[in-house]
Amino acid sequence: MLCLTCQRVRPALSRTDYTADRARLIVSRGLCTCRVAPVQRTATQST
């Protein structure tokens, strides 16, 4: 649930992930604003 980079709460993947415990963590630690690393292209993908 916590970002390994900033130690804040990562955004939930679905609406059901938003619980009272998650809300408490967001209030106490904040919401992660780190950017997601771009997906690396593989050799099988065409350019």
Secondary structure as a PSIPRED ss2 file (coil, helix, strand):
# PSIPRED VFORMAT (PSIPRED V4.0)

   1 M C   1.000  0.000  0.000
   2 L E   0.000  0.000  1.000
   3 C C   1.000  0.000  0.000
   4 L C   1.000  0.000  0.000
   5 T C   1.000  0.000  0.000
   6 C C   1.000  0.000  0.000
   7 Q C   1.000  0.000  0.000
   8 R C   1.000  0.000  0.000
   9 V E   0.000  0.000  1.000
  10 R C   1.000  0.000  0.000
  11 P C   1.000  0.000  0.000
  12 A C   1.000  0.000  0.000
  13 L C   1.000  0.000  0.000
  14 S C   1.000  0.000  0.000
  15 R H   0.000  1.000  0.000
  16 T H   0.000  1.000  0.000
  17 D H   0.000  1.000  0.000
  18 Y C   1.000  0.000  0.000
  19 T C   1.000  0.000  0.000
  20 A H   0.000  1.000  0.000
  21 D H   0.000  1.000  0.000
  22 R H   0.000  1.000  0.000
  23 A H   0.000  1.000  0.000
  24 R H   0.000  1.000  0.000
  25 L H   0.000  1.000  0.000
  26 I H   0.000  1.000  0.000
  27 V H   0.000  1.000  0.000
  28 S H   0.000  1.000  0.000
  29 R H   0.000  1.000  0.000
  30 G C   1.000  0.000  0.000
  31 L E   0.000  0.000  1.000
  32 C C   1.000  0.000  0.000
  33 T C   1.000  0.000  0.000
  34 C C   1.000  0.000  0.000
  35 R C   1.000  0.000  0.000
  36 V C   1.000  0.000  0.000
  37 A C   1.000  0.000  0.000
  38 P C   1.000  0.000  0.000
  39 V C   1.000  0.000  0.000
  40 Q C   1.000  0.000  0.000
  41 R C   1.000  0.000  0.000
  42 T C   1.000  0.000  0.000
  43 A C   1.000  0.000  0.000
  44 T C   1.000  0.000  0.000
  45 Q C   1.000  0.000  0.000
  46 S C   1.000  0.000  0.000
  47 T C   1.000  0.000  0.000
